[in-house]
């Protein structure tokens, strides 16, 4: 079993525009090797963006669960 995780945060302050965006993203996942050539990967991720200011966009959140069949030769 191969495991992975990551986290990322970014903040943007726009010049000449009243807008500040903050973004947070994190994910966890793993790959289970069924044999030497085939594996099954599963990953869960979360992304959120908040925007402030007069020109700010809408806040939103994205949650994603993916499953992938992996083949290596």
Secondary structure, DSSP 8 states (H G I E B T S, - for coil): -EEEEEEEEEEEE-TTSS-EEEEEEEEEEEEEESSSSEEEEEEEEEEEEEEESTT----EEEEEEEEEEEE--
